[in-house]
Amino acid sequence: MPKEGFLESLIEIVSSIMVGKVLTDLDKKAKSYLTDFIRNVMKKLMLMVAGFAIAVVGLIFLFGTCALYLNEFLNSTWKGWGIAGVSILIIGLASYALSRR
């Protein structure tokens, strides 16, 4: 096998430096892209969870208000709560059944 000359060694060193530099830049860009992607996904996820929590609290107050109104309308202390509870149960079962399709 012939010995490599000075020029071939120099080309190999320069090319390995260039390839290392390109791979390092790609690695930095990939890490930057990945961290930006994760940050955006987490931000959207946190906003979705906060929105869902606020909606659930709103629904609790809405159903509580409906139950109190029905109690007053029916001149009872428990019928409104029962009707509201059954309504929530039916809505929950219907949404569960629809999600299973």
N, C-alpha and C positions, 0 to 999 in steps of 0.2 A: 504494500500500500504506500503510495507516495506521500511524502511529508507535505503538510499544508504550508503554504507560503505566508509571508507577512501580510500580503493583500487579502488573502482569504480569511486569515485570523481577524484582521481589522474589520472586514465586512461582517463576519459573524458577531463580533462584539457590538458593532453599531446596530445591527439588525436586532440583536437580543435586547439592547437598551431601548430601541424604538418599540419593539413588541411589548416589553415590560411597561413602558410609558402608556401605550395605548390601552393595555389591559387594566392598568391602574386607573386611567381616566374612565374607562367603561365601568369599572368596579365602583368608583365614586358616583358616577351618574346613575348606576343601578341602585345603589344604596339611597341616593337622594330621591329617586323616583319611588322606591318602595316606602321610604319613610313618609313622603308626601301622600302617597296612596293610603297608607294606614292612618295617617292623621285625618284625612278627609273622611274615610269610612267611620272612624271613631267619632268624629264631630257629628256626622249625619245620624249615627246610631244613638248618640247621647240626646240629640234633638228629638228623635223619634220616641225614645223612652220618656223624656220629659213631657212631650205632647200627649203620649198615651196616659201617663200618670195624671196629668191635668184633666184629660177627658174622663177618666174613671172617677175622679173626685167630683167633676161636674155632674156625671150621671148619678152618683150617690145622692147628691143634693137634689137633683131633679126627681128621682124616685121617692125620696123622703118627702119632698113637697107634695107630690101627687098623693102619697099615702095620707099625709095630714089633711089634704083637701078632701079626700074620700072619707076620712073619719068624720070630718065636719059635715059633709054632705049626707052621709048615712046615719048621722047621730050615733056613732059608735066609737069605742076607743081601740078596737082591734080589727074591724072589717077592712078598713083602708090599707092597713099594713099587710093583711092577708092577700088582698087583691093585688097590691103592688108586688108582693113576693111571688105570687103565682105568675104574674106577668113577666117578671124578670126570669123566672124559671123557664117559661115557655120560650122567651127570646133566646136564652142560653142554650136550650136543647135544640132549637131550630138552627142556630148558628153552628152548633157542633155537628148536627146532621148534615148541613150543607158543606161543611169543611171536610167531611169524610168522603165526599163524592169524588 
